[in-house]
Amino acid sequence: MSVSLPERSQISACVFVLGLLCHSSLLLNAQSQASPQTKERQIRVQEPLRTASASRIDLAPKLDGTLDDPIWQQASAIDNFLQREPFEGQPSTEKTEVRILYSKHEVYFGITCFDSDPKRIVATELRRDVSQELDDYFEIIIDSAHDRRNAYVFQINPLGTQRDALITEEQRTDSGTGDGDPGWDGVWTSEARITKQGWTATVAIPFSTLNFMQSRDVIWGINFKRFIRRKNEEDLWSGWRRVYGAARISQAGELHGISEIGSGRLFIVKPYGLVGFSHFPSSAAGTGLTPGTSALYTGGVDVKLGLRSNLVANLTANTDFADADVDTQQFNLTPYKLFFPEKRQFFLENAGVFNFPLGGDSGDLLFFSRQIGIDPITGEEVPINGGAKVTGSIGNFELGVMDVDTRSSGPNPYANYAVARLKRSLWGGSYIGVMGIDKRSGNPFDSFNQTSGADTRLVFYKNLVVNGYATQTRTPGFSSGQTNVGAGFNYQTNWLEVFAQHRKVGPNFNPEVGFLERTDCICNYLDVTFKPRPKLRGVRELNFEGFIFHAPDTHHVLQTQEWQNTFRIEFNNGSYSDDDIVDVFTQRLITPFNIYKNIFIPVGEYHWTRHQVTYGSPQDRRLMVSLFERFGTYYNGHLNEARVRATYRANERLSFNFAEQWNRFKLGIVAGPAGAVLPAAAGDFSVVFGSFQTNYSFSRFLTLSTLIQMDTANNQAASANIRLRWNYRPDSDLYVIYTAGQRFASLVAANPPQFYENRLAIKFTYSWRP
């Protein structure tokens, strides 16, 4: 009996996945037959709920980064930290102590991180809100609502540099950026010192930053995390299991003792003023952009108001995003859209409340705020008249309501966006929720788009998570095929992770204020990862992963199929290797794929096989390098993707980042516009793109960053962004920003031409607390 290539691929992938499952079952059986002593070593039971107490003081302690002030001795020390990594449940290798005080308006934390070798403490980052994962750091997690699912994150390194974030519904984030969503900014103070015994820090957090107004019988959820970079060691006070981590708020401890405090109502008025100029080239004529030089002069205001404890209103008028980070350029080698994260402050703050994923690892979202205020094709900013949102919690409900109004700009008509999200908390991080989105615009051919949906996340036995959702859209001109339903589960232990998902996306499902990679799909995904930790010198963990993705359309005609076998190894010093042994792909094109300029891949069914080799050097060194090579066939030709990334930290003030990727194509028979067949050599091309960034910190409050990007696929191959930020007082900044190129990337599937803009902006903000 003959078997076609897609069928052979699917059979091979299934055999691999079943093999992993069988191997895992054998290990489980072996564990069940182990001696009681072995079981005791393998299975550590979470300790009873940990509690801490805060001591009241009348005068604030000295916040100089040391604990020399005798006032700190009024608080008892918390010191029983346990390892999450590398040896789960074992005592930390370095002692940590935390003392907690509070006054009428603030809560204070005194932190002592003892270290047997202080000279090897890693402290290199002075810029606020930048990832500190390459440094030693300490983290305070506060669940002031005590709802056991949401929390504030306050993080400092041995230089006293601040990073703050929000954890919503115990959502984990990319381990490379830190715990929580860093889009939230709070007002708090911190100082730190490196000493002969390690390093110490003092932190003061106003109750108003937490928007906390309760004054009696206060109980907070609280947790602490310490990270020791040179050992790649993560220590937690509570929730130290490897499958938990700092984001698992339900496993945090409790803080008692706070009472008789003043009102912590949040109220901030933050006006801004901006001046500068913008210049577009003559080639921008006819696109809705105005060629030539124009002056910039505008102003606006943002307001934050605490409506009640844990419920905040954000108001904005004539919003400007000149200070937002520019997008990192990418070259799209696929017929699908690329995802670019949101970087604008108004939308980032409390963004987790509006999260509605359409499938686990797909990246699809029912609501994607980048669709508001940015032209999806050109990437140019669309002016925002104003907006308002209310986010937070009321009892067991999580609430998010937002309304934003944009005005006409170039090809973009005026539009209004209304979004509402409501979640009801259930047990242990579980919830059930609904969401509605309404877009109204001045486009006569697309005057409205509506999206609604319901979803749930159910957590069983702490490590089995079941997800499900049902959504639909309403768009002019369509009456059917506008639904998207799906379900999946994720089972995770220390040595095994299984993820499965099934989705059915209608051909006319159209969430215009969301992100969707593909429509008309019956998407099935199964991923199994086996994660043993053998006793090999220098090795922390091995990963053996196999997944299969099978996606016919709703008429059951195969459109995409991929199966992959991957081997990873993580070393104790933070270095790693990530290798795709084989990646087998089937793709059907129903329209020609414009892969590069005037080169099109013809309609048809394609099969290819690719391989990947990756290595990353230790992360506690001044110089870190990662190397990546992916190679093999691709559609009707061959593709090599070579990537190198490097970071050099000269000292705590100066650092350099370099990233470059070289894509080399050698295609067979290709088609030009209108289906004209081109010679094979006409399809051979290479694209080089990358970036070089320099960061210099005069202090924690004055920083200069320069980012130069290159993309040879564009006529204007180079772009630059120079950004000076002076944080002259808490939550108040002066920016001087020069951009040559494009700030925001296009969200369309192809690689559209970019318009080279020269823009200089000077922006001044002032945070006023009445």
Secondary structure, DSSP 8 states (H G I E B T S, - for coil): ----HHHHHHHHHHHHHHHHHHHHHHHHHHHHTS-HHHHHHH-----S--EEE-EE-SS----SSS--SGGGGGS--B---EEEESSTTSB-SS-EEEEEEE-SSEEEEEEEEE-S-GGG------STTS--TTS-EEEEEEETT--SS-EEEEEE-TT--EEEEEE-TT----TTT-SSBTT-----EEEEEE-SSEEEEEEEEETTTTT----SS--EEEEEEEEEGGGTEEEESS--STTT-TT-GGG-EEEE---S------EEEEEEEEEEEEEE-GGGTTTTS--EEEEEEEEEEEEEEEEETTEEEEEEEEE--TTS---------SSS--------HHHHTTGGGG--BSSSSS--BS--GGGSSB-TTT--B--EEEEEEEEEEETTEEEEEEEEEE--BTTB--EEEEEEEEEEE-STT-EEEEEEEEEEES-TTS-EEEEEEEEEEEEETTTEEEEEEEEEEE-TT--SS-EEEEEEEEEE-SSEEEEEEEEEE-TT---TTSB-S-SSEEEEEEEEEE------TTEEEEEEEEEEEEEE-TTS-EEEEEEEEEEEEEETTS-EEEEEEEEEEEEEESS-EEEETTEEE-SEEEEEEEEEEEEE--TTSSEEEEEEEEEEEETTEEEEEEEEEEEEE-SSSEEEEEEEEEEEEEESSEE-GGG-EE-GGGG-EEEEEEEEEEEEEEETTEEEEEEEEEETTSSS-EEEEEEEEEEEETTEEEEEEEEEE-SS---SSS------EEEEEEEEE--B--
